[in-house]
Amino acid sequence: MTKASHGSARDEVLARIRAARPTEPVPVPREYRTAPVTGTRDDAQSGRDRVELLIDRLVDYRATVRRCEPDGVADALAELLGEVPTVVVPEGVPAGWLSTYPGGIRRDGDPDPLTVADLDAPGLAVLTGCAVAIAETGTLILDGGPDQGRRLLTLVPDHHVCVVRTDQVAGGLPEALARLADPTRPLTLVSGPSATSDIELDRVEGVHGPRRLEVLIVGG
C-alpha cells in the first residue's frame, strides 16, 4: 500500500466515524444506586455489619487486620510496628498515633519531601489514614488528604499500615465516592497487598506497591 492510498483509507475511516457521531449531546442516565435502599437487606447491612464485611474482604486479600478502640490506637500501632526500625508518615498523621512506638519516625516534608530512595529503604514502613473504605470490595481509598500524603508514600515502601475508622466504612463504591470531599483528585485504591499473576496464575506480591498491608480498624 502506497503512502497516498494509506492516507486515503485513513481519511475515509475518520470520515465515517465523524458521520456516525451524534450531532446533539447524548443524555447519560444517572439512576444507578448511590446508597442503600431503605428497607432492603443492603440498608440493614450498615454499621457493624459493613465493618465485618470489610474485614472479611481484606483478610481474603491476604491483608492483616486488627481492631482497637479509639483510646488504644497508639498501643495497637506500637505492637504492629514493633519490629519496624523506621516509620514514614505524612505531615497530617496525628502525633499521638506513634506516641508509644519505639522506632524512628520520618515525617514527609520535614524539612524536605522524601525521595524514592528514601522510601525504598529496607525495613521501612509507611503509616497513613484513609479517606474512605468500601466494605463490598474490601478497598481502601486514599485521596492525598493530610493523613495520607503523596501517592509515592504508599506505592514505594514494601510495608503499608493503614488506620481506618469505623465511620469511614461505606457499603459500596457509589456511596464511597459520594463521601469524598473532591472525587476529581487523584485516588489510590488499595485492595490488599499489591499482587499480580502471570499466564500460569503464579501469584507474585509486591510488584506495583506494598507487599505487606496491615489495617487497623478503630472503633466499635
Salt bridges, closest charged atoms under 4 A:
ASP11 OD1 - ARG10 NE 3.82
GLU12 OE2 - ARG16 NH2 2.69
ASP42 OD2 - ARG33 NH2 3.78
GLU52 OE2 - ARG67 NH1 2.89
ASP56 OD2 - ARG57 NH1 3.29
GLU79 OE1 - ARG66 NH1 3.02
ASP108 OD1 - ARG150 NH2 2.96
ASP118 OD1 - ARG106 NH1 3.93
ASP158 OD2 - ARG211 NE 3.18
ASP167 OD1 - ARG165 NE 2.96
GLU175 OE2 - ARG179 NH2 3.21
GLU205 OE2 - ARG62 NH1 3.45
GLU205 OE2 - ARG203 NE 2.90
GLU214 OE1 - HIS159 NE2 2.75
GLU214 OE2 - ARG212 NH2 3.44
